[in-house]
């Protein structure tokens, strides 16, 4: 499903619109990939009633609340160039009031080498991050292949102490909107395929498998949001 920046920003101002469904769909799956215990119903209650239902860790609750805010911030700042400053701001919003903030790991690049569990990939060292991000942010994005390439490089750099997966997927969403590409929300159904495809892209440079997973996720999101097509088209026409 393609949505222009202007249409998405307009939809964000309409309560109980497709915007909320896209937000919930995107965040539920992205957060679940990182172990969040919020289900769809609980996430909807948090969004609509500002209430936490169920048993969750304090960090999970705070990061879920933060992710709702960050989604809005990403949409609000789509007209800004993705810069080092904006990237750090994303991280600041995602991680505020968490234990990482208490340890001084928020809004700054990693200070301690990090690694992925059960994966034999050597990530960038802390001293390499700033330069690697500077180079990465110069990449021109025009296609789904470009988005996949940016994503595998970003996750290989793993610039922050924690929160890299979520930030990386927010960037995917942003890049789709900026380039009139069907929205990509990594669905939990493709969790295993996504992680395997990302691993292959990082270790071999081949993007084919990762692009295929992205396309499957695009198709699934299209099917879930099928009933909103006329609304999106109407809003888009009003902006022409």
C-alpha positions as CSV (number, residue, x, y, z in Angstrom):
1,X,0.0,0.0,0.0
2,X,1.5,3.3,-1.1
3,X,0.8,6.4,0.9
4,X,2.3,9.8,0.2
5,X,4.0,11.8,2.9
6,X,1.3,14.5,2.8
7,X,-1.5,11.9,2.9
8,X,0.1,10.1,5.9
9,X,0.6,13.4,7.8
10,X,-3.0,14.4,7.1
11,X,-4.3,11.0,8.2
12,X,-2.3,11.4,11.4
13,X,-4.6,14.2,12.4
14,X,-7.8,12.2,12.0
15,X,-8.8,10.1,15.0
16,X,-9.8,6.5,14.6
17,X,-8.5,6.4,11.0
18,X,-6.3,4.1,9.0
19,X,-3.4,5.9,10.6
20,X,-4.1,4.2,13.9
21,X,-4.4,0.8,12.3
22,X,-1.1,1.2,10.4
23,X,0.6,2.4,13.7
24,X,-0.7,-0.6,15.7
25,X,0.1,-3.1,12.9
26,X,3.6,-1.8,12.5
27,X,4.4,-1.5,16.2
28,X,2.9,-4.7,17.3
29,X,5.0,-6.8,15.0
30,X,8.2,-4.7,15.3
31,X,8.0,-4.7,19.1
32,X,7.2,-8.4,19.2
33,X,10.4,-9.2,17.2
34,X,12.2,-7.7,20.2
35,X,10.3,-9.8,22.8
36,X,7.5,-7.4,23.7
37,X,4.7,-9.2,25.6
38,X,1.9,-6.8,24.4
39,X,-0.7,-8.4,22.2
40,X,-2.7,-6.5,19.7
41,X,-5.7,-6.0,22.0
42,X,-3.4,-4.7,24.8
43,X,-1.6,-2.3,22.4
44,X,-5.0,-1.0,21.2
45,X,-6.1,-0.3,24.8
46,X,-2.8,1.5,25.4
47,X,-3.3,3.7,22.3
48,X,-7.0,4.4,22.8
49,X,-7.4,4.5,26.5
50,X,-3.9,5.2,27.8
51,X,-4.2,2.1,30.0
52,X,-1.8,-0.8,30.5
53,X,-3.5,-4.2,30.5
54,X,-1.7,-7.4,31.4
55,X,1.6,-8.2,33.0
56,X,4.7,-6.7,31.4
57,X,8.1,-5.7,32.5
58,X,8.6,-2.0,33.3
59,X,11.0,-1.6,30.4
60,X,8.5,-3.2,28.0
61,X,5.7,-0.9,29.2
62,X,7.9,2.2,28.8
63,X,9.4,1.2,25.5
64,X,5.9,0.4,24.1
65,X,4.6,3.8,25.3
66,X,7.7,5.4,23.7
67,X,7.2,3.5,20.4
68,X,3.7,5.0,20.0
69,X,5.2,8.5,20.5
70,X,8.1,7.7,18.2
71,X,5.8,6.5,15.4
72,X,4.1,10.0,15.4
73,X,7.5,11.8,15.5
74,X,8.8,9.8,12.5
75,X,5.7,10.8,10.6
76,X,5.8,14.4,11.7
77,X,9.5,14.8,10.6
78,X,9.2,13.1,7.2
79,X,10.0,16.4,5.5
80,X,13.3,16.6,7.3
81,X,16.4,14.9,6.0
82,X,17.5,11.8,8.0
83,X,20.6,13.0,9.8
84,X,22.8,11.9,12.7
85,X,20.9,14.4,14.9
86,X,17.5,13.0,13.9
87,X,18.7,9.4,14.3
88,X,19.8,10.2,17.9
89,X,16.4,11.9,18.5
90,X,14.6,8.7,17.4
91,X,16.7,6.8,20.0
92,X,16.1,9.3,22.7
93,X,12.3,9.0,22.3
94,X,12.4,5.2,22.1
95,X,14.5,4.8,25.2
96,X,13.5,7.6,27.5
97,X,12.7,6.6,31.1
98,X,14.2,3.1,30.6
99,X,17.1,1.5,32.4
100,X,19.3,2.4,29.4
101,X,18.7,6.0,30.1
102,X,19.8,5.5,33.7
103,X,23.1,3.9,32.4
104,X,23.8,6.8,30.0
105,X,23.1,4.8,26.8
106,X,20.4,7.0,25.4
107,X,20.8,9.5,22.5
108,X,24.4,8.4,22.1
109,X,26.1,5.8,20.0
110,X,27.2,2.6,21.8
111,X,30.1,2.9,24.2
112,X,30.6,-0.9,24.7
113,X,30.9,-3.5,22.0
114,X,27.6,-5.3,21.4
115,X,26.8,-8.6,19.7
116,X,23.7,-10.5,18.5
117,X,22.7,-13.5,20.5
118,X,23.3,-16.9,18.8
119,X,24.6,-15.2,15.6
120,X,28.2,-15.3,14.5
121,X,28.4,-11.7,13.1
122,X,31.0,-9.2,14.2
123,X,29.3,-5.9,14.6
124,X,31.0,-2.5,14.2
125,X,33.2,-1.4,17.1
126,X,32.0,1.7,19.1
127,X,34.9,3.8,17.6
128,X,33.8,3.0,14.1
129,X,30.1,3.9,14.4
130,X,30.1,7.6,13.9
131,X,32.0,7.5,10.6
132,X,30.1,4.4,9.3
133,X,26.7,6.1,10.0
134,X,27.9,9.3,8.3
135,X,28.7,7.3,5.2
136,X,25.5,5.3,5.4
137,X,23.3,8.4,5.6
138,X,24.7,9.5,2.2
139,X,23.1,6.4,0.5
140,X,20.5,7.3,-2.1
141,X,17.3,5.5,-1.6
142,X,14.9,5.0,-4.6
143,X,13.9,1.3,-4.5
144,X,13.1,-1.6,-2.3
145,X,16.5,-3.0,-3.0
146,X,18.1,0.3,-1.7
147,X,16.0,0.0,1.5
148,X,17.1,-3.6,2.0
149,X,20.7,-2.6,1.5
150,X,20.5,0.3,3.9
151,X,18.8,-1.9,6.5
152,X,21.4,-4.7,6.4
153,X,24.2,-2.1,6.7
154,X,22.4,-0.2,9.6
155,X,21.9,-3.4,11.5
156,X,25.4,-4.5,10.9
157,X,26.7,-1.3,12.3
158,X,24.3,-1.7,15.3
159,X,25.0,1.9,16.3
160,X,23.2,2.0,19.6
161,X,23.7,0.0,22.8
162,X,20.1,-1.3,22.4
163,X,17.1,-0.5,20.3
164,X,18.7,-1.0,16.9
165,X,16.2,-3.4,15.4
166,X,13.2,-1.1,16.2
167,X,15.0,2.0,15.0
168,X,16.0,0.2,11.8
169,X,12.4,-0.8,11.1
170,X,11.3,2.8,11.7
171,X,13.8,3.8,9.1
172,X,12.3,1.3,6.6
173,X,8.8,2.8,7.2
174,X,10.2,6.3,6.6
175,X,12.0,5.3,3.4
176,X,8.9,3.7,2.0
177,X,6.9,6.8,2.6
178,X,9.6,9.1,1.2
179,X,9.9,7.0,-2.0
180,X,6.3,6.1,-2.8
181,X,7.0,2.4,-2.1
182,X,4.4,0.0,-0.7
183,X,4.7,0.2,3.1
184,X,6.8,-2.5,4.8
185,X,5.8,-3.8,8.3
186,X,7.8,-6.9,9.2
187,X,5.1,-9.3,10.1
188,X,5.7,-11.7,13.0
189,X,4.6,-14.5,10.6
190,X,7.9,-13.9,8.7
191,X,10.0,-13.4,11.8
192,X,12.3,-16.5,11.1
193,X,12.5,-15.7,7.4
194,X,13.4,-12.1,8.1
195,X,16.1,-12.9,10.5
196,X,17.6,-15.5,8.2
197,X,17.4,-13.2,5.2
198,X,19.0,-10.4,7.2
199,X,21.8,-12.7,8.3
200,X,22.4,-13.8,4.7
201,X,22.5,-10.2,3.5
202,X,25.0,-9.2,6.3
203,X,27.3,-12.2,5.7
204,X,27.2,-12.5,1.9
205,X,26.0,-9.1,0.6
206,X,23.1,-10.8,-1.2
207,X,19.8,-8.9,-0.9
208,X,17.6,-11.2,-2.8
209,X,16.2,-13.1,0.2
210,X,15.7,-10.0,2.3
211,X,13.9,-8.2,-0.6
212,X,11.6,-11.2,-1.0
213,X,10.7,-11.1,2.7
214,X,10.0,-7.3,2.4
215,X,7.6,-8.0,-0.5
216,X,5.8,-10.7,1.4
217,X,5.3,-8.3,4.2
218,X,4.1,-5.6,1.8
219,X,1.5,-8.0,0.4
220,X,0.3,-9.1,3.9
221,X,-0.1,-5.4,5.0
222,X,-2.0,-4.6,1.8
223,X,-4.5,-7.4,2.6
224,X,-4.9,-6.3,6.2
225,X,-5.6,-2.7,5.2
226,X,-7.7,-3.5,2.1
227,X,-10.8,-1.9,3.5
228,X,-9.0,1.5,3.9
229,X,-8.0,1.9,0.2
230,X,-10.9,4.2,-0.6
231,X,-10.2,6.4,2.4
232,X,-6.5,6.8,1.4
233,X,-7.5,7.5,-2.1
234,X,-10.0,10.2,-1.0
235,X,-7.4,11.9,1.3
236,X,-4.8,11.8,-1.5
237,X,-7.2,13.4,-4.0
238,X,-8.0,16.2,-1.6
239,X,-4.3,17.0,-1.5
240,X,-3.9,17.1,-5.3
